[in-house]
Amino acid sequence: MDLTSLPEKAKRVEKESKAFFKAIKKGRLRELDDTIHWLHEEEFRVTDCLECANCCRTLGPRITDKDIERIGSNLRMKPAEVITTYLRIDEDGDYVFKEMPCPFLAADNYCFIYEDRPKACREYPHTDRKKFHQIHALTVRNAATCPAVFNILERLKREF
């Protein structure tokens, strides 16, 4: 999928996606979880994140204190050094990277700190999360960044 057209494609179906989630009845939430998890597995059998890495280029994840400790350990830096070197505090009071793309993203789309990457990165794109209905709005937004999420949502609307 062409990443330059993805935000526009996601915007065109955003209203439809929001209406879809609004229409789901409470009694069908377990079915929603089962279906989205199955679609997640199917999509990531054919999607290679290393071909894209758009999330690493554009999304500034929230960095927790535990993340800072893990990153520091990986880089043999004190937490304070990690903060001054790589992080800033955003408008919500959270640590985020000073600049994007991610400072740990290599030219080949591999992550220098993959085993110790932030929790938000490990969990992205969240389409395999339990109680998916609680984060459906985030998923609709992520469809503008991640081609896999876009594909999963479009298939979900057809299959559900």
Secondary structure as the mmCIF struct_conf table of DSSP 4:
data_model
#
loop_
_struct_conf.conf_type_id
_struct_conf.id
_struct_conf.beg_label_comp_id
_struct_conf.beg_label_asym_id
_struct_conf.beg_label_seq_id
_struct_conf.end_label_comp_id
_struct_conf.end_label_asym_id
_struct_conf.end_label_seq_id
TURN_TY1_P TURN_TY1_P1 LEU A 3 SER A 5
HELX_RH_AL_P HELX_RH_AL_P1 LEU A 6 ALA A 23
HELX_RH_3T_P HELX_RH_3T_P1 LYS A 26 ARG A 28
HELX_RH_AL_P HELX_RH_AL_P2 LEU A 29 VAL A 46
HELX_RH_3T_P HELX_RH_3T_P2 CYS A 49 GLU A 51
TURN_TY1_P TURN_TY1_P2 CYS A 52 CYS A 52
HELX_RH_AL_P HELX_RH_AL_P3 ASN A 54 THR A 58
STRN STRN1 ILE A 63 ILE A 63
HELX_RH_AL_P HELX_RH_AL_P4 ASP A 65 LEU A 75
TURN_TY1_P TURN_TY1_P3 ARG A 76 ARG A 76
HELX_RH_AL_P HELX_RH_AL_P5 PRO A 79 TYR A 86
STRN STRN2 LEU A 87 ILE A 89
TURN_TY1_P TURN_TY1_P4 GLU A 91 ASP A 92
BEND BEND1 GLY A 93 GLY A 93
STRN STRN3 TYR A 95 PHE A 97
BEND BEND2 LYS A 98 PRO A 101
TURN_TY1_P TURN_TY1_P5 PRO A 103 PHE A 104
STRN STRN4 LEU A 105 LEU A 105
TURN_TY1_P TURN_TY1_P6 ALA A 107 ASP A 108
BEND BEND3 ASN A 109 ASN A 109
STRN STRN5 CYS A 111 CYS A 111
TURN_TY1_P TURN_TY1_P7 PHE A 112 ILE A 113
HELX_RH_3T_P HELX_RH_3T_P3 TYR A 114 ASP A 116
HELX_RH_AL_P HELX_RH_AL_P6 LYS A 119 GLU A 123
TURN_TY1_P TURN_TY1_P8 TYR A 124 PRO A 125
TURN_TY1_P TURN_TY1_P9 THR A 127 ASP A 128
BEND BEND4 LYS A 130 LYS A 131
HELX_RH_3T_P HELX_RH_3T_P4 PHE A 132 ILE A 135
HELX_RH_AL_P HELX_RH_AL_P7 HIS A 136 ASN A 142
TURN_TY1_P TURN_TY1_P10 ALA A 143 THR A 145
HELX_RH_AL_P HELX_RH_AL_P8 PRO A 147 GLU A 159
#
